[in-house]
Amino acid sequence: MEEQKKSGRYQRLYDQLDELTKKSQEPIARMATICAVLHHKMDHYFWTGFYLLLEPEKLVVGPYQGPLACQELEAHKGVCWAAVDRKVPVVVENVHSFPGHIGCDSRSQSEICVPVKDKKSEIKAVFDVDSENLSSFSETDSEFLQKIMELVYR
């Protein structure tokens, strides 16, 4: 998708999610809503979901849309853990070239993972999106997803 069109779509979705996430104070409910809206409105999303950081070394699947997910992710391995460990979004153009990539579905080709922080800036989860196409994610995705993730623990 062309970047300007993608940016416009994300802005409209952000506005919609801003209103929808005001209806519950529960982060899990907000995650489920965010996940469903983005998964069904963004054409390049194949798997869309959250991994919850339940313990310092444990990422467990949370609300998601798409094919079956890995239930737990091995600590400090793969794209999701890279986002947690680096404390910044990670965009991977080709998951097969990412060291330690955890492949939950062989159709996944590219990925973006964004840390989800609470009001104290502590990471509580990671938002993970996979695409069936190479190089699906850009700085536009990263910028808007960071903004959207702020709605979880507002």
N, C-alpha and C positions, 0 to 999 in steps of 0.2 A: 504494500500500500504506500502511496506517495506520502511523504512526511507531513506536508501541510494538511492533507485530508486526515491523516492519522491524528495529528494534533487537534484538529477540530472535533473529531469523534471523541477523543479522550476528554476534551473539555466538557462536551455535552454529557458524557458519562460521569465525570466528576460531579457536575451539578446535580445530576439525578441521584448519585450515591450520597452526596452531602445531605440531601433531604431524607433519603431512605434510612440512613444510619442513625438519624436522630430519633427513630422510633423505638430503639432499644438501647439500653446502657450496657448490654452484655457483649463483650468482645467476640465471642464465638458466633453469636447471631449476626453481628456486623460482618464478620469474616465470611459467613455463608452467603449473605446478601451480595457482598462485593464480588465474591467468586462467581456466583450465578450470573450476575449482570455482565461482568467482563467476559466470561466464557461464551456467552451467547451473543454478544455484540461485537466482539473482535474476531474477524475472519481468520487471522493467523494463529489463534489460540487452539491448541490441540488438547493439552492437559493444563488445568488451572487449579491451583490449590495452595493451601497453607500447610506448613510443617511447624508444629508447636515445639518450642524449646522447654521441655518439662523439667529437665535437670541440666546441669552444666554440660553433660556429655550425651544428651538424648534428644533427638529430633523425631517426633512421632506425627504421623499424618493427622491432619485436622480436616476441616471442611474442604471439599474439592468437587470438581466437575471433570468428567472425562473417563477414560478407561481406568481399570484397576491400578491402584497406586502401591508403591512400596510402603509397608506399614511403619517401619523404622529405618532411619538412615545411619549407616556406620559413621561413628564420630570422626570429624575432621577429614572427611573424604567426600568428594563430589562438589557440585556447583552450590547446592544449598548450604553446605558447611563452609564453603569459601565465602559466601555472603555473610554468614554469622561471624566467622573468624576475622574477616577484613572489616566488618561493620559498615560495608557499603554495597550497593547493588553490583551484581556480576552479570555481564552480558557475554554469552558464548555463541559465536557464529556457527561452530561445528562441534557438537558435543563429543564426537568421536576423537577429536584431537585434544580434549580437555583431560589433563592427567587425573586419574582416579575417578572419572565420571561414573556415576551410578545409574545404570540404565534400567529403569522400571518398565519401559516399553521400547522395543527396538525401532518403532516408527519415529521416535523423537530425533530431531536433527539439530535444532538450536534451542537455546534456553535463556531465560532471564530469572534471576532470583534477587529479591529485595528484602532486606531486614525490616521487621515490623517492631517498632519501639514503643514502649509505654511513655507516660508523661515524664518519667525520670530518665528518659533516653536509654533504658535498658532493653535489650533485645528479648522479645517474648516469643517470636515466631519468625518465619521466613515465608514470603509469598513467592511461589514458584510457577512459572509458565513455560510449557514446552510447545514447540511448533514442529510440524512434520516437514518443514522446509528449512533449508540452510539460511543463515543470516536474516532471520525474521525480525530481530529486535535491534533497536537503535537507541540513541540518546533520548529521542522523543518518548519511547516506551519507559525508559528509566526515570526520566523527569516526572512524567505523569503518574507512574506507579508509586513513586516515593510520596507524592502528594496525596494520592488515594490511600496509601497505607496509614497516613496520619489520621484518617477517619476512624480507624479501628479502636484506638485508645484516646480519643479526643477528650 
